[in-house]
Amino acid sequence: MILEMHDICKDYPMGKTVTRVLKNVNLTVNEGDYLAIMGPSGSGKTTLMNIIGCLDVPTSGSYSLGGRDITACSAKELATVRNKEIGFVFQSFHLLPKLTALENVALPLLYGGMKKAQRLELARQALETVGLADRIDHRPDQLSGGQCQRVAIARAIVGKPKLLLADEPTGALDSASGAQVMELFQQLHEDSGATIIMITHDAGIARHAQMTRTIRDGILSGGVEV
């Protein structure tokens, strides 16, 4: 088991009142699962993603990731978990514009303290995995949107994380580029057994996953095999 959540709630103060955005969420993800969490705007899916990704902490409930009690972690420990155990893919890529593809992919390894020669070699391998071996010296403004997202995926997998977390990964792409990115996720899942959680509002994107769960008004539904 990679991830286990029990009765996760998240509250936000709104003036003199408190709004509960997540309501007793229960979620289990096993190694090698490919899960889509689907919901409309305002459903709580971004809040849930932030808690899964250790970018935020729940108000109540328990969360275990790779056997570690996340709710007991300090801010420094959460930063280490994000760096070592979770690979992030965001809608807007978040590549540094002045760095090459190779340097962008190697960045998480730099933060992790790895020596330069080793991190550049691993970054090269990750870019080969996503089909960009011939673009390693290109900066983001020299790449298409689809290529930028593939660089972002290479950056997410370079440290071999326990969990790959993707937030609307095709949202900024045209349909052809989006299809290529989804094929790449499928390849990563099939070839390396990557554990993937994808957050999306798009039923067409969710259908690529093995299982879909729906979140609405902060309540996560049961799983459905697809």
Secondary structure as UniProt FT lines:
FT   STRAND          3..14
FT   TURN            15..16
FT   STRAND          17..29
FT   TURN            31..32
FT   STRAND          34..38
FT   TURN            41..42
FT   HELIX           45..52
FT   TURN            53..54
FT   STRAND          60..65
FT   TURN            66..67
FT   STRAND          68..69
FT   HELIX           70..72
FT   HELIX           75..85
FT   STRAND          86..89
FT   TURN            91..92
FT   TURN            97..98
FT   HELIX           101..111
FT   TURN            112..113
FT   HELIX           116..129
FT   TURN            130..131
FT   HELIX           133..135
FT   TURN            136..137
FT   HELIX           140..142
FT   HELIX           145..157
FT   TURN            158..159
FT   STRAND          163..167
FT   TURN            169..172
FT   HELIX           175..192
FT   STRAND          196..200
FT   HELIX           203..206
FT   TURN            207..208
FT   STRAND          211..216
FT   TURN            217..218
FT   STRAND          219..220
FT   STRAND          224..225
//
